Amino acid sequence: MMQRSFQWTLAAAVAMLSLSACTEKPQTGMGVRSDAPPYAGTGSNFTQPGWKAGDKTSWEAQLKARQQYGQNEYTRTQAK
């Protein structure tokens, strides 16, 4: 009888440990934060040619061009 309760306790402990691995870690929001507007740039050398960091109209034009030509399936595929 003692061995049977030990087995149940061990099975319950294994179940609890396996289920505890499925929990999500708390998100503390410690990611990169910046009060600068997105068009201010990141200081990276990997930018789109023609875009000037800090120029809002240039930023909006690049976003419009990306949306129109890069992410629009109607312009990317040709009818056959």
Buried (B, 14 or more C-beta within 10 A) or exposed (E): EEEEEEEEEEEEEEEEEEEEEEEEEEEEEEEEEEEEEEBBBEEEEEEEEEBEEEBEEBBEEBEEEEEEEEEEEEEEEEEE
